[in-house]
Amino acid sequence: MTSIPQPRKAPRQQRSQQTVDAILQATARVLAEHGYAGTNTNLIAETAGVSVGSLYQYFPNKNALIAALHDRHDRQMLDLIDQTLEANPAATLRDRVAAIVGAMLGAHLLEPALHRVLEREFPLFDQPREHSLADQDIHRRMRHLLEFHRDEIAQPDRDLATYVVLRIMESLVHAAALEPPAGFSSAQLEQAVADAIMGYLSVPAPAARKRAAPRKAG
């Protein structure tokens, strides 16, 4: 695993934050338009309207910029999950799962070209999930959601269920956004992903299925 490139420093003032935001927005545009190979810090700085020196104050190279974009994406996903969980206190688990899937798919569809680049390039220097604060926060939110709705699911091991649900959601949302099947609307894809998740959650554990199996007539 290649080490994760880190920013040189974090912005501390509003003006500095605006500069970093402009650099990251420019990075997203350049990556989407030119791909990884065609992206360089000079082009990013020019697109952002800042000097290359200003860019280098915060990011040592383009890989650090891509890592920052990926981190921004994770934080956006975390915000979407929080907004969904807080939107309707009376919502069912199905309601919340469908809302999270819809929000995540919608966010990916806003910049599909950028996400294709991130999916291709970021795994080259990806970090273990246990070292990613954003991934840990997302895992905690989903674990809390399943615990809160434990009476609506059949999976007894909610730690394992959290892992499986997040992997189903991540894989299918990415596939639906980056390589959507022809002839299906976003609403149909959202429903299909939610169906897959709820189908898994509603399947009884093997021991429960064995206990519930009817006896054969003797």
N, C-alpha and C positions, 0 to 999 in steps of 0.2 A: 504494500500500500504506500503510495506517495504521500509525503507529509502535506498537511493542509496549509496553503499559503494564507498568512494572516495580514490584516491591515497594519500599516505602520503605526497609526494612532487613531483614536476615536475623536470625532468632533465634539467640542465642549460648548461652543456658543451657537446661537441660532444661525448666524451667517455661515459658520463652518458646516453646520448640518445641511443648510441649503446647498452649499457647494458639493457636499458628498452626495446628496440626493440627485443633483443635476448630473454628476458623474455617473452614478448608477443608472439613471434613466438613459443617458447617452450610451452606456455600455449595452443596455438591453436593445436599443435601436440598432447599434452597429452589429451586434451579434446576430440579431434577427435578419439583417439585410446582407451581411457579408460572411456569416459563419465564423467558426473559430479561427480557421487559417487566415481569413481576411481581416481579422480584428487585430488592431494594435493600439497602444496607448496614445500615440500621436493623433490617430483618427478619433479616438474616444474624446480626447481633450478638445479637439477642434469642434466636434459635435456638441459637446457640453458648453462650449464658449469659455473655457478656462485654459490656463497655460499648462503645459506638460509638467512644469515644476509644481504647480498646485496639485495636480493629480498625484504626483509622486510623494507629496507630503502625507498622503493617506494610504496609497496603494503602491506596493513595490513593482507589480507587474500585472499582466492581464489575467493570470490565473487567480490572483488575489481578488480581482474584480468579479470574476465568475463565482468564486466562493462567497463573496459578499452578496451577490445576486441570489444565490441559492439560499443563503441565510435569510435574506429579505423575504423570499418566497415562503420559507418555513414559518416565519413570523406572521405573514399574511394568512396562512392556513390556520395558525393558532387563533388569530383574531376572528376568523370566520367561524371556527368551532365555538369560541366563547359567545359570539353574537347569537348563534343558533341555540345554544344551551340556555341563554338568558331570555330569548324572545317570547316563549310561551310556557309558563310554569305548568300548565295542564296538558302539555303535549305528550303523546305516547312515544314509546321507543321508535316505532315505525316512523312517526312524524319527524322525530329528530334525526334519525338516520337519513331519511330522504332529504331533509333540509341541508344536512352537512354535505351529502353527495352532490346535491344541486349547486350549493355554494362553491364547492371545490371544483366541480366541472366548469362552472361559469368563470371562475378565476383563471383556470387554465386556457379556456377558449379566448380570453382577452388578448393573450400574447402567445398563440400556438407556436409560431416560428421560434420565439425565444425559448420556450420550454423544450422544443426539439433539440436545440443546441445544448441546453443545460442537461438534458437526459443523456446525450451522447458524451459530453465532455466531463461533467462533474464527477462521474464514477471513477475517473482516472486518479482523483485525489480525494475520494470520499472518506469520511471518517466513520468509525463504528458508532452505531446508534447510541450506545451507552455513554459516548463522549459528546453527544450533541444535546445541548440544553433544550433546543426547540423540539427535537424529537422526544425527549423525556417529558416535556410539558404536554405535548400532544398525546403521548401514551397515558399520562396521568388523567387528562381530561376524558379520554375514552374509557379508561378503567372506572372512573367515577360515574360516567354515564351508565355503564353496564351494571354497576353496583346499585345505582339509584333505581334502575328498571329490572332488578333481578327477578321480580315476580313475573316478568314478561318473557323471560328466556329460559330455555331448557338446558343450556350448557352449564354444568355445575362448576367447572374450573374457569372462573372469570378472568384470571391472569392469562391463561391460554386463549380464551375467547377474545380478549383485548388484542393480543398479538395477531390472531387470525383475521379479525375484523379490519384492523388497520392495514394488513397486507392485501386483503381483498379490495378494500377501498382504494388504496394507493395504486395497485396494479391496474384495476379496471378503469379508474378515473383517468390515469395517464394514457392508457390505450384508447379510451373513448375520445380523449382530447387530441392526441397526437396522431392516431391512425384510425379515425372514425369509420365504421362500416357504412357503405353507401346505402341510401334508402331509408335511414332511420333518423328521427328528429332527436334533438337534445333531450326532450322530455322522455322519449322512449328509452334512451340510454340511461338516464337518471333512474327511471323506474326499474330497469333491468339490474343495475348495480345494487339498488336498495333491495330488490327481491333476492339477489344472491346473498347479501348479508343477512337478511332476516330469515332466509331459508336455512342458513347455517345455524343461526342462533336458536331456531325453533326445533332443531333436531335433537331428540333426547340422547343422552349419553348411552353407550353400549349396555352398561349394567341396567339402566332404566328400561331400555328396550327389551332386554332379556326378561326382566321381571314382568313387563307388561304383555309379553307374548302369550297367546292363548295356548292352553295345553291341548295336546292331541288326544283325540278320543281313543280310549283303550279297548 
